């Protein structure tokens, strides 16, 4: 259903006549007046109560100073040559009525004058000529108010299309209130003392130029199916007991882009607040308490063009209730700003001020507007889903002890932007999280993720502890711990897999089961890994570890890609699978079982080193304290000179050889020996005759180049090397 919007061509006031027939004497004498064109009453101060009625054709103008009170209904029409507006109803079974090309005003209240409808004591008079439409009675006598229109009648009031820049004031306790069908050019102040219907299921309301609204009652907003009703006014309350209620039908939306604030000074026409902090302070009689009731409606705060937040206040000064309709329709509240805003109150579901008596029945959306950064600083109490749009963020807690927040675990978090938890003292528990966005733990208080986790964005732990209990971070694209003291606790995770792990020195990842680190991008982790059942490296890219990792009774597996160890690993064994590479300049406190590739760049193995058939060793140097078993291939670093490759510090001789490399085999410009160093090391030498089984040659005594001559003493007494006039003496021990 598409309704026709209310369109105003020009200002209705442009047709108003300042003069015309003066009926002041008739009004003062309480005589009935028949209009025959433009008619004016010129007040001279004080209050004038008129007991007559107006009829005929024309325009009625109240001028001068003072107040004219009408206590009887009057009904007249505009002259025929000024009538042009059309009432249009569309929508079939769900009709919506609009007004096309509104008439010029028929009732004019000039600046300085007051027109009062009703005496407030049962005597009630209103000027109107009505046309019936589905669900609404439309006043065809439009009003221009540049002075004051005071509504003191206890019935529904429709003023037609309102223009002017003055004050339209409805008194308190005058139910049922004002109906506002149409698009109103009015640019003054609307005072809602009891109630006002800003839109309904049967008509649209727009007041794009209204300056301010004083709400002392219930300002009720409604939108028909398929329509967006917008209210951009700043709304002020002055006493306890006022609220704004939202109703929509079908896919209708109400959008609020002003600010709903307390007013502690100013006037009815120009309410004001002395300081923004007064919206958050406790004042006598709770005069600054104001509330929101969303009745199964779809509501948006903000229009994406500013970050002037709609409801500044906390749990002591504001309340927000989300309810469900009897047919099951739930409420939806959307935040749509282009900068940071903060909600300091809980969204709940009680009745009026007793907001925490029940949970809120609805969902919350952080709109996909670039820069839309919403912070909740109170524990939230709604049971529905929370959606974070692309380019937006939701922060739970502001990092202060008074600003902790939480969400109920009953709903899902659909995170397509950024979810940040920054509580200072209260740990948070979050349920299901999905979407393509990121999750950041940023506060000293911890966060526990208890539900299914399917979000694909980055997981960051900036401070405190992030606990995964039940779910897993398998879907998360990357995990980063950028600060010392940050901890990721996977001891209760359903799957201990993390992707693209990075982190700073002093950070920690703890896993109760096996920890799997998947690298699809090159990352460096400087913290500590602690996993009861070991660590598995997967993924084609390189994971560099620079910290100290403690898994004393567990095994590590390099299944895919490269594990670059610059720190230390305490493990029962590090197993390198055929598609994996261990590049190490650090220390393995345990055995190394190589069925893939080991690139040794100063690695220390405090255990055995076993190289399987088909495996590969490359690099410059490796120190091993346990047994050494060799097979597979060896390829030195292209820039490597002679010296020890495997420093076998254990008592046992090296078992096996590299494939195709027997003792003395040529390796590039050098030769390989399995009896180098102290006689039990794998080394590269400059000449195959330089070493014989059972002898030891210090790598420091090896000189290569032309003119090199070696002498060996059979008794192992002395070796003399002459090369280019250089004489080097080393004592050699003969083990035979």
C-alpha positions in Angstrom: 0.0 0.0 0.0 1.4 3.4 -1.0 -0.3 6.5 0.4 -0.3 9.9 -1.1 1.8 12.3 1.0 0.3 15.5 2.2 1.7 18.3 0.0 1.5 22.0 0.8 1.9 24.4 -2.1 3.1 27.7 -0.7 2.2 28.8 2.8 -1.5 28.7 3.8 -0.8 32.0 5.6 -0.1 33.7 2.3 -3.8 33.9 1.7 -4.7 35.3 5.1 -6.3 38.8 5.1 -5.1 41.1 7.9 -8.3 43.2 7.7 -11.9 42.6 6.8 -15.1 43.3 8.6 -14.5 44.2 12.3 -16.9 42.2 14.5 -15.3 43.2 17.8 -18.5 44.9 19.0 -20.6 41.8 18.2 -18.3 39.5 20.0 -18.2 41.8 23.1 -22.0 41.8 23.1 -22.1 38.0 22.7 -24.1 38.2 19.4 -23.9 35.5 16.8 -21.8 36.4 13.8 -22.4 35.4 10.2 -19.2 35.7 8.2 -19.4 37.1 4.7 -15.7 37.3 3.9 -12.8 38.3 6.0 -13.7 39.0 9.6 -11.6 40.3 12.4 -11.9 40.7 16.2 -9.5 43.2 17.7 -8.8 42.5 21.4 -7.7 45.2 23.7 -6.4 43.1 26.6 -7.8 40.9 29.3 -10.1 37.9 28.8 -13.2 38.0 26.6 -15.6 35.1 26.8 -17.7 34.8 23.8 -21.0 32.8 24.1 -22.1 33.3 20.6 -21.4 31.2 17.5 -19.8 31.9 14.1 -21.3 30.8 10.8 -21.4 31.7 7.1 -18.4 31.9 4.7 -15.1 33.7 5.4 -11.9 33.9 7.4 -12.0 34.6 11.1 -9.0 36.5 12.5 -8.2 37.2 16.2 -5.9 40.2 16.6 -4.8 42.7 19.2 -3.9 41.7 22.7 -5.7 39.6 25.2 -7.6 36.3 25.1 -10.8 35.4 23.3 -12.5 32.4 24.8 -15.1 30.4 22.8 -17.6 28.3 24.8 -19.8 27.2 21.9 -18.9 25.3 18.7 -18.8 27.4 15.5 -19.1 26.1 12.0 -18.5 28.0 8.8 -16.7 27.5 5.5 -14.1 29.3 3.4 -15.4 31.3 0.5 -15.8 29.1 -2.5 -13.0 30.8 -4.5 -10.5 29.8 -1.8 -11.5 26.2 -1.5 -9.1 23.9 -3.3 -7.9 21.0 -1.0 -8.8 17.4 -1.7 -9.2 14.6 0.7 -7.7 11.5 -0.8 -8.0 8.0 0.6 -6.0 5.0 -0.7 -5.2 1.6 0.5 -8.3 -0.5 0.1 -8.9 -2.6 3.2 -6.3 -0.6 5.1 -7.2 3.0 4.1 -4.9 6.0 4.6 -6.2 9.5 4.1 -4.1 12.4 2.9 -4.8 16.0 2.0 -3.7 17.4 -1.3 -3.2 21.1 -2.0 -4.4 22.4 1.4 -6.7 25.4 1.6 -5.4 28.7 3.0 -6.2 29.2 6.7 -9.7 29.9 7.8 -8.8 30.7 11.4 -6.0 33.1 12.1 -4.5 34.1 15.5 -2.2 37.0 15.1 0.9 37.6 17.2 0.1 39.0 20.6 -3.4 37.5 20.6 -4.8 34.3 22.2 -7.7 32.3 21.0 -8.9 29.8 23.7 -11.2 26.9 22.8 -13.3 26.1 25.9 -13.4 27.6 29.3 -12.0 24.5 31.0 -15.2 24.1 33.1 -17.4 22.0 30.8 -18.2 24.9 28.5 -16.4 24.0 25.3 -16.3 25.6 21.9 -14.3 24.7 18.8 -14.2 26.2 15.3 -14.5 23.5 12.7 -16.2 22.2 9.6 -15.6 18.5 9.2 -15.3 16.0 6.4 -15.5 12.3 7.2 -12.8 9.9 6.1 -12.1 6.3 7.1 -11.2 6.3 10.7 -10.8 10.1 11.0 -12.9 13.2 11.0 -11.0 16.0 9.2 -11.4 19.7 10.0 -11.4 21.6 6.7 -10.9 24.9 8.5 -7.1 25.2 8.6 -5.5 27.3 11.4 -2.7 29.8 11.3 -1.3 30.5 14.8 1.2 33.3 15.2 0.0 34.1 18.7 -1.4 31.5 21.0 -4.1 28.9 20.5 -5.1 27.5 24.0 -7.0 24.2 23.9 -9.1 23.7 27.1 -11.6 21.2 25.7 -12.1 17.7 26.9 -12.5 16.0 23.5 -10.6 15.2 20.5 -9.5 18.3 18.6 -8.4 18.6 15.0 -7.2 22.0 13.8 -6.9 21.1 10.2 -3.5 22.0 8.6 -1.7 24.2 11.1 0.6 27.0 10.0 2.2 30.0 11.7 5.0 30.5 14.2 3.2 30.9 17.6 2.1 28.5 20.3 -0.5 25.7 20.1 -1.1 24.7 23.7 -3.3 21.8 24.9 -3.9 21.9 28.6 -3.3 19.1 31.0 -6.0 16.6 31.8 -8.1 17.4 28.7 -8.3 13.9 27.1 -8.5 12.5 24.6 -6.2 15.1 23.0 -5.1 16.6 19.6 -5.3 14.8 16.3 -2.7 16.0 13.7 -3.6 14.6 10.3 -1.7 16.3 7.5 1.5 18.0 6.7 1.7 21.1 8.8 3.9 24.2 7.9 3.7 25.3 11.6 7.1 26.5 12.8 6.2 27.5 16.4 5.9 25.4 19.6 3.4 22.6 20.2 2.5 22.1 23.8 1.0 18.6 24.5 -0.5 18.9 28.0 -2.5 15.7 27.8 -2.2 13.8 24.6 -1.5 14.2 20.9 -1.8 11.7 18.0 1.1 12.3 15.6 -0.1 10.0 12.8 -2.4 7.0 13.0 -3.1 3.8 11.1 -5.6 6.0 9.1 -3.5 9.1 8.4 0.0 10.5 8.2 1.4 13.4 10.2 4.4 15.6 9.3 5.5 18.7 11.1 8.9 19.4 9.4 9.3 23.0 10.7 7.9 22.8 14.2 10.5 24.4 16.5 9.9 22.7 19.8 7.4 20.4 21.5 6.6 20.6 25.2 5.3 17.2 26.3 3.4 17.1 29.6 1.3 14.1 28.7 1.4 11.3 26.1 2.8 12.2 22.7 1.6 9.3 20.7 3.3 8.5 17.3 1.9 6.1 14.8 2.7 5.0 11.2 0.5 3.1 8.7 1.7 0.1 6.8 4.4 0.9 4.4 4.9 4.5 5.5 7.7 6.4 7.4 6.4 9.0 9.8 9.2 11.5 10.8 9.3 13.8 13.8 12.4 16.0 13.9 11.3 18.3 16.7 13.2 18.7 20.0 10.8 17.6 22.7 10.9 18.9 26.3 9.2 17.8 29.5 8.7 20.0 32.5 7.2 17.7 35.2 7.0 14.1 36.2 4.6 11.8 34.3 5.0 12.4 30.6 5.9 9.9 27.9 6.1 9.2 24.2 4.3 6.2 22.9 4.9 4.5 19.6 2.5 2.4 17.5 3.0 1.2 13.9 1.1 -1.1 11.7 2.6 -3.6 9.3 5.9 -2.3 7.8 5.3 1.3 9.1 8.1 3.1 10.8 8.3 6.1 13.1 11.6 8.1 13.0 12.6 10.5 15.7 15.6 12.8 15.0 15.3 15.4 17.7 16.1 15.2 21.4 13.7 14.4 24.2 15.0 16.5 27.1 13.9 18.0 30.4 13.3 21.7 30.6 14.2 23.4 33.8 13.9 27.0 32.5 12.5 29.0 29.7 8.8 29.4 28.8 6.0 27.5 27.2 7.0 29.0 23.8 10.7 28.5 24.3 11.5 25.7 26.8 15.2 25.2 27.6 17.6 23.2 29.8 20.2 25.0 31.9 22.9 22.2 31.5 22.9 18.9 29.7 23.9 17.2 33.0 20.5 18.0 34.4 19.0 15.2 32.3 21.0 12.7 34.4 20.6 14.3 37.9 18.1 13.2 40.5 15.8 16.2 41.2 12.9 16.7 43.7 9.7 14.8 42.8 11.5 13.2 39.8 10.4 16.2 37.7 12.8 15.3 35.0 11.6 11.7 34.6 10.3 10.9 31.2 9.6 7.7 29.4 9.2 5.7 26.2 6.6 3.0 25.5 7.1 1.1 22.2 4.0 -0.9 21.7 4.9 -3.6 19.2 6.1 -0.8 16.9 9.1 -0.2 14.6 10.9 2.9 15.8 14.1 4.6 14.7 16.0 7.2 16.8 18.2 9.4 14.6 18.1 9.8 10.8 21.8 9.1 10.1 22.7 12.8 9.7 23.8 13.7 13.2 24.7 12.3 16.6 22.2 14.3 18.7 20.9 11.5 20.8 17.2 11.2 21.2 16.9 10.3 24.9 19.7 11.6 27.2 19.2 10.2 30.7 19.9 7.3 33.0 17.8 4.7 34.8 16.8 7.4 37.4 15.6 9.9 34.9 14.2 8.0 31.9 12.6 4.6 31.1 12.3 2.7 27.9 9.7 -0.1 27.6 9.4 -2.4 24.6 6.2 -4.4 24.5 4.6 -7.0 22.1 1.2 -6.7 20.7 -1.5 -9.3 21.5 -1.0 -10.7 17.9 2.6 -11.3 18.7 4.1 -8.4 16.9 7.3 -7.4 18.7 8.9 -4.0 19.0 12.0 -3.0 17.0 14.2 0.0 18.1 16.9 1.2 15.7 19.7 3.7 16.5 20.7 5.6 13.3 23.5 8.2 13.9 26.6 9.2 12.1 28.8 9.7 15.2 29.1 8.4 18.8 26.0 8.3 21.1 25.4 6.8 24.5 22.4 5.1 26.0 22.7 5.3 29.8 19.4 3.6 30.6 18.1 0.0 30.3 15.7 -1.0 27.6 13.1 -3.1 29.5 9.5 -4.1 29.4 7.6 -3.1 32.5 4.7 -0.7 32.7 5.5 3.0 32.7 8.0 3.9 35.4 8.1 0.3 36.7 10.2 -0.6 33.7 12.2 -3.5 35.3 9.1 -5.4 36.3 9.3 -7.4 33.0 11.8 -7.9 30.2 11.5 -6.0 27.0 9.8 -7.8 24.1 11.7 -6.7 21.0 14.8 -6.3 19.0 17.5 -3.6 18.8 19.3 -2.5 15.6 22.4 -0.4 15.2 21.9 0.9 11.7 24.4 0.4 9.0 25.4 4.0 8.9 29.1 4.9 8.7 30.3 6.3 12.0 27.3 5.0 13.9 28.9 4.2 17.3 26.4 3.3 20.0 27.5 2.7 23.7 25.3 1.1 26.3 26.3 1.9 29.8 23.5 0.0 31.7 22.6 -3.7 31.7 20.0 -4.2 29.0 16.8 -6.1 29.7 15.2 -7.0 26.4 14.9 -10.6 25.2 15.3 -10.1 21.4 18.1 -10.0 18.9 20.7 -7.2 18.6 21.8 -6.4 15.1 24.9 -4.3 14.3 25.0 -3.0 10.8 28.0 -2.8 8.5 30.1 0.2 9.4 28.5 0.6 12.8 29.6 -0.4 16.3 28.0 -1.3 19.6 30.0 -0.9 22.8 28.9 -2.5 26.0 30.3 -0.5 28.9 32.3 2.7 28.7 35.3 1.6 30.8 34.1 3.2 34.0 32.8 1.4 37.1 29.5 3.2 36.8 29.2 2.4 33.1 29.1 -1.4 32.8 26.5 -3.0 30.5 25.2 -6.4 29.4 22.8 -8.1 27.1 20.4 -10.9 27.9 21.6 -14.2 26.5 18.1 -15.0 25.1 18.6 -13.2 21.8 21.2 -13.5 19.0 23.7 -10.8 18.2 23.9 -10.3 14.4 27.2 -8.6 14.2 28.0 -7.1 10.8 30.0 -4.2 12.2 31.9 -4.2 15.5 30.9 -5.4 18.9 33.0 -4.1 21.8 32.8 -5.1 25.4 34.4 -2.6 27.8 33.2 -3.3 31.2 35.3 -2.1 34.2 34.0 -4.2 37.1 31.2 -6.5 36.0 31.8 -9.6 33.8 29.6 -9.9 30.8 28.0 -13.0 29.3 26.9 -13.0 25.7 25.0 -15.7 23.8 24.9 -16.4 20.1 26.9 -14.2 17.8 26.8 -14.3 14.0 27.4 -12.0 11.1 30.5 -10.8 9.3 31.6 -8.3 11.9 34.3 -8.3 14.7 34.2 -8.8 18.4 36.6 -6.9 20.8 37.1 -7.5 24.5 38.4 -4.1 25.7 37.7 -3.8 29.4 39.4 -5.1 32.6 36.3 -7.1 33.4 36.0 -10.3 31.5 33.5 -11.5 28.9 32.2 -15.1 28.4 30.8 -16.2 25.1 28.4 -19.0 25.9 26.4 -19.7 22.7 27.1 -20.7 19.1 29.6 -18.4 17.5 29.4 -18.0 13.7 30.7 -14.5 13.2 33.4 -14.3 10.6 35.2 -11.0 11.6 38.2 -10.5 13.8 38.4 -11.4 17.5 40.5 -9.0 19.5 41.3 -9.1 23.2 42.7 -5.7 24.2 42.4 -6.2 27.9 41.0 -8.6 30.5 39.9 -12.1 29.6 37.7 -13.4 26.8 36.3 -16.8 27.7 34.8 -19.1 25.0 32.5 -21.6 26.8 30.7 -24.1 24.6 31.1 -22.4 21.2 34.3 -21.8 19.3 36.1 -19.2 17.3 36.5 -21.5 14.2 34.6 -19.0 12.0 36.4 -15.9 13.2 38.9 -14.7 10.5 41.6 -13.7 13.0 42.4 -13.6 16.7 44.6 -10.8 18.1 45.8 -10.1 21.6 47.6 -6.7 21.1 48.4 -5.9 24.8 50.2 -7.5 27.7 47.8 -9.0 30.2 45.2 -9.9 27.6 44.0 -13.5 27.9 41.9 -15.7 25.6 40.5 -18.7 27.6 39.5 -21.6 25.4 39.5 -24.2 28.2 35.7 -24.7 27.9 35.4 -24.1 24.1 33.7 -26.7 22.0 36.6 -26.5 19.5 40.0 -25.0 20.3 40.6 -23.7 16.8 41.6 -20.0 16.2 42.6 -18.4 12.9 45.5 -16.1 12.1 46.7 -15.7 15.7 48.7 -12.6 16.6 49.5 -10.9 19.9 51.9 -8.9 22.0 54.4 -10.1 24.6 52.6 -10.8 27.9 49.4 -12.0 26.3 48.1 -15.5 26.8 46.0 -18.1 25.0 44.9 -21.0 27.3 43.2 -24.1 25.9 42.0 -27.1 27.9 41.9 -29.3 24.9 44.1 -29.3 21.8 44.7 -25.8 20.4 44.6 -25.5 16.6 46.0 -22.3 15.0 45.0 -21.8 11.4 47.2 -19.5 9.4 45.8 -18.1 6.2 47.8 -15.0 6.5 51.3 -14.4 8.0 51.0 -13.4 11.7 53.3 -13.1 14.8 52.3 -14.1 18.3 54.6 -12.8 21.1 52.5 -14.1 24.0 52.2 -17.6 25.6 50.3 -20.6 24.4 49.2 -23.0 27.1 47.3 -26.1 25.9 46.7 -29.3 27.9 46.4 -31.5 24.8 49.0 -29.7 22.6 49.0 -27.3 19.7 48.4 -27.9 16.0 49.5 -25.5 13.3 47.4 -25.6 10.1 47.0 -23.3 7.1 49.4 -22.5 4.3 50.9 -19.3 5.7 53.4 -18.6 8.5 52.8 -18.3 12.2 55.7 -16.8 14.0 56.0 -17.5 17.8 58.3 -15.2 19.8 57.1 -16.0 23.4 57.4 -18.9 25.8 54.9 -21.7 25.3 54.2 -24.3 28.0 52.6 -27.6 27.1 54.9 -30.0 29.0 52.9 -33.2 28.5 51.5 -32.5 25.1 52.6 -32.8 21.5 52.7 -30.0 18.9 52.0 -30.7 15.3 53.0 -28.6 12.3 50.4 -30.0 9.9 50.5 -27.3 7.2 52.4 -24.1 6.3 55.2 -22.8 8.4 55.7 -22.5 12.2 58.5 -20.0 12.8 59.8 -20.5 16.3 61.8 -17.5 17.6 60.8 -18.2 21.2 60.6 -21.5 23.1 58.2 -24.4 23.2 57.9 -26.8 26.2 56.3 -29.9 24.8 56.6 -33.7 24.8 57.2 -33.5 21.0 57.0 -31.2 18.0 55.9 -33.3 15.0 56.4 -31.8 11.6 54.0 -33.4 9.1 54.9 -33.9 5.3 53.1 -30.6 4.4 54.5 -28.6 7.3 57.6 -26.6 8.0 59.3 -25.8 11.3 61.5 -22.7 10.9 63.3 -22.3 14.2 65.9 -20.2 15.8 64.4 -20.7 19.2 64.2 -23.7 21.6 62.1 -26.8 21.7 62.0 -28.3 25.2 61.2 -31.7 23.9 61.7 -34.0 20.9 61.3 -33.0 17.3 59.9 -35.5 14.8 60.4 -34.3 11.3 58.4 -35.8 8.5 58.2 -32.5 6.6 60.7 -29.7 6.6 62.8 -28.2 9.4 64.6 -25.0 8.7 67.2 -24.8 11.5 68.6 -21.3 12.0 70.2 -21.8 15.4 67.5 -24.0 16.9 68.0 -25.9 20.1 66.3 -29.2 20.7 66.4 -30.4 24.3 65.4 -33.9 23.3 65.8 -36.2 20.4 65.7 -35.2 16.7 64.2 -37.7 14.3 64.1 -37.1 10.6 61.8 -39.4 8.6 62.3 -40.7 5.1 61.1 -38.1 2.7 61.6 -35.3 5.2 64.0 -32.3 4.7 66.5 -30.4 6.7 67.8 -27.0 5.7 69.4 -24.1 7.5 72.6 -23.3 9.3 72.8 -24.9 12.7 70.8 -27.0 15.2 71.8 -28.2 18.7 70.3 -31.5 19.9 70.7 -32.9 23.4 69.0 -36.3 22.7 69.4 -39.0 20.1 69.7 -37.9 16.4 68.2 -40.2 13.7 68.6 -39.1 10.1 66.9 -39.9 6.8 65.4 -37.8 4.0 67.3 -34.9 2.5 69.6 -32.1 3.5 70.0 -28.7 1.8 72.2 -26.1 3.4 71.6 -22.4 3.3 73.0 -21.1 0.1 75.1 -18.6 2.0 76.4 -21.1 4.5 80.0 -21.8 5.0 81.7 -24.8 6.6 80.9 -25.7 10.2 78.7 -27.8 12.4 75.1 -28.4 11.1 73.8 -30.6 13.8 75.6 -30.2 17.2 74.9 -33.6 18.8 75.3 -33.0 22.5 74.1 -36.4 23.5 76.3 -39.5 24.2 75.0 -41.6 21.3 76.4 -41.5 17.8 74.2 -40.2 15.0 72.0 -42.9 13.6 71.5 -43.0 9.9 72.4 -40.6 7.1 70.7 -38.2 4.7 69.5 -39.8 1.5 72.3 -39.9 -1.1 74.8 -38.2 1.3 77.2 -40.8 2.7 80.2 -39.8 4.7 82.3 -37.3 2.8 79.7 -36.6 0.1 80.0 -33.4 -1.7 77.4 -30.7 -0.8 77.9 -27.8 -3.1 81.5 -26.5 -2.5 81.8 -28.5 0.7 81.7 -32.1 2.0 79.5 -33.6 4.6 80.7 -35.6 7.6 78.7 -37.3 10.4 81.8 -37.2 12.6 82.6 -33.5 12.7 82.9 -31.2 15.6 83.8 -33.3 18.6 83.5 -36.4 16.4 79.7 -36.9 16.8 78.3 -33.9 14.9 77.0 -33.4 11.4 79.3 -30.8 9.7 80.3 -29.3 6.4 84.1 -29.3 5.7 86.2 -27.8 3.0 87.9 -31.2 1.9 86.8 -34.8 2.2 90.2 -35.8 3.6 90.0 -33.3 6.4 88.0 -35.6 8.6 88.3 -39.4 9.1 86.1 -41.5 11.2 86.9 -41.1 14.9 88.7 -37.7 14.5 87.5 -34.3 15.5 88.2 -31.1 13.7 87.2 -27.8 15.2 85.2 -25.8 12.7 87.3 -22.8 13.7 90.5 -24.5 12.3 88.9 -25.1 8.9 90.4 -22.9 6.2 89.2 -23.1 2.6 90.6 -21.8 -0.6 93.6 -22.6 -2.9 96.9 -23.8 -1.5 95.1 -25.5 1.5 97.2 -28.4 2.9 96.2 -30.8 5.8 98.5 -32.9 7.9 97.2 -35.4 10.4 99.2 -36.9 13.2 98.4 -40.6 13.6 98.7 -40.2 17.3 96.4 -37.2 17.2 99.1 -34.9 18.4 99.0 -31.9 16.0 97.3 -30.7 12.9 99.1 -28.1 10.8 97.2 -26.2 8.1 99.0 -24.0 5.7 97.0 -21.8 3.4 98.4 -18.8 1.7 101.2 -18.4 4.4 98.7 -18.8 7.3 99.7 -21.4 9.9 97.0 -22.7 12.2 97.7 -25.3 14.9 95.0 -27.3 16.6 95.2 -30.3 18.9 93.2 -33.2 17.7 91.9 -36.1 19.7 92.0 -39.6 18.1 89.2 -41.7 19.4 90.6 -44.9 17.9 
